[in-house]
Amino acid sequence: MGTMDVYIHILLLCVLLTSCMAGIIDQEDASHPCNRPCQDGAAPMTCKYDFTVEWYYVLSKACYDCPFNKTDCDRPHCVAADGTKRAISVVNRRLPGPGIFVCLNDTVEVTVRNKLFSSDGITVHWHGVFQTGTPYMDGVSMVTQCPIPSHSKFTYRFKAGNKGTHFWHAHSGVQRADGVFGPLVVRLPRTIDPHSALYDEDLTEHTILVTDWLGDLTVSRFVAHHHRDGDNKPQSILINGKGAYQLYGNKTTNETFTPYAVFNVDKGRRYRFRVASNGILNCPIQISVDDHNITMITSDGRPFEPIEVETFIIFAGERFDFVLNARQAVGNYWLRAAGLADCDSSFKGAHQLAILRYRGSAEDEPLEEKGYNASIRTGKLLNPWNRKKDDMNVPVVDLVNTDPNNAAISKPNADVKFYIGMDFNKIDNLYFHDPTYYPVSAIEYNKHLYTPQFNHISIEVPPAPPLSQLDDIPMERVCNHTTHTDCTTRFCECIYLLKVKLGDVVELVLVDEGFAFNANHPIHLHGHAFWVVALQKISESITLDKVKEMDRNGQIRRTLTNAIRKDTVTVPDGGFTVIRFVADNPGIWFMHCHIEYHVEIGMGLVFQVGEPEQFPPKPKNFPKCGDRKEEDDDTGANTTSCRVWGYSSSVRGVSATDSLIVFVAPVTVLVSTFTV
């Protein structure tokens, strides 16, 4: 091979791996052997990664003269974020963290080293990977595993068995809100991708992670908001860990910001973009690209019939793929991300920009307006926030799934049905309102803490992971429909459990009553994909009983053929979302609101799918944790009977007419740090 051939080969490799382009990845991601074109019939690979989690800082000494010298902002270990100097928690000193780009059925092996010197535990969840056969790798602290202690390590090993755009993130405390998250993409061979004819390029550099962003450590904001009247509104949004917010005075005469993310395209080519939301607070994010319509093709890794729109909204935990046809004049165009709800212009107008750059154009910013209002694009919108369906607002329930139908989902009635009502409830949450000294009824309104709950219950974090330590779960702390009382006037907390048989078709009628605020709750189910069979906003508010009445009267129309399949979906305020899934993955699985502040104070529940003896065997030497019992012998052996979490017909599924599942917590509950 001659010198010129070698040079051309290097250039082509650089383009294929995108290591020469500004984007989400660095050389390490681009050169990983698993980041490759996927070939039909090729043997799967084992893909190994090392994650070191530690505390870090925005614009650290690694950044030298950033943002005044923009090239310094791309130095190794430089995290510029939106320019606000603050402590962060990161993996491998990157924001977002390392990318995992693999092919379907590869084996992923990630060794997580906890170097958080504050002694915080850590777990990592692989959001969108259902861990079929490997539930112990799901990464939910105190549900599927013990937190990884500081100065120790844990290796996750699982099959990348779920196609599509996903992401990984911390699932312990509020660490993902401070930076512990990154992309996870499971590609298909082009020959079996149903949408391969719609795009020319599926480049790693066109993976986009968006997140709302706070100006200081999340735990500080969390404590101030819940114990007093602290600000819980994001100041900005990050696109691939970058953006402009904090203005810096130049050392000479000019002013400058930290740099925007840049996405390069060639005129005349069609590009697949993959978008995931690590949303933290009540901040749905609207995405659009100036002067370009986009063709939406998948959500949460599942394909649907293409739909062309001007813009779409992505809720916390969701993923969407779209195709952009680069057919405009060569130049620079804004890619816009505008926060809604608690991020809208009535608060701080959180928004962010990135640059879509046609090759051959000057490396300049677009000339169009940058402000929040300019980022709210009108036109046809997919996945609206708290709007009723019309010609210009397309809810996800209207999407047509292109994967094969599942006959079990299409039957008129599910095997088990649960009604889950949710809202912010005005009660004396014992963690934040002492009913004797400062009850919610006795303090000024701006210091009220309204508690987001499922069926007026807050989930209590188990004292040990039930998936791996069934013996250590005390029965009196588990709730079901036989342990019910009035939780509308007092704080109810328990290990909220719903049990289903392996193979059951399960239907959940999720109702956001919407009496307290104009908000929303993006609901994420672990271990399973579900079909969205109904979704409707009725009014500004609605009761659970009213939705039950509508259901009894046949007023909830279900789409049972070609329904879109997802693992995260919003429930509209004053409306409902109905989902169905086949309980075919035995284990203990978390379902929760994906807004960090909501899940952190208990807006979740766990499903037990199947009998304990049907669970996959626990990995050898799997770590244990939990309460020390006086009756334990010197070896630490636990003598509690496994009947505590055993399958019982008395806690079988709840039907449409059954009462709510409730449990009254004793007033002596002590405040602890939640780790769900």
Secondary structure, DSSP 8 states (H G I E B T S, - for coil): --HHHHHHHHHHHHHHHTTTS-SS--HHHHH-TTSS---TT----EEEEEEEEEEEETT-GGGTTTTTSGGGGGSTT---BTS---EEEEETTBSS---EEEETT-EEEEEEEE--TT---B-EEEET---TT-GGGS--BTTTB--B-TT-EEEEEEE--S-EEEEEEE-STTGGGGT-EEEEEEE--GGG-TTGGG-SB--GGGEEEEEEE-SS-HHHHHHHHHHS-------EEEETTB---S-EE-SSS-EE-----EEEE-TT-EEEEEEEE---SS--EEEEETTB-EEEEEETTEEEEEEEESEEEE-TT-EEEEEEE--S-SSEEEEEEEE-GGGSTTTT--EEEEEEEETTS-S---SS--STGGG---S-EES-SS---BTTEE-GGG-BB-S---TTTTSSS-SEEEEEEEEEE-S--TTT--TTTS-TTTS-GGG---EEEETTBEE---SS-TTT-GGG--GGGEE-TTS----SSS--EEEEEEEE-TT-EEEEEEEE--SS-S-EEEEEESS--EEEEEEEE-SS---HHHHHHHHHTT-S----SSB-EESEEEEEBTEEEEEEEE--S-EEEEEEE-SHHHHHTT-EEEEEES-GGGS----TT--------TT--TT------GGGG---GGG----TTS--------TT--------
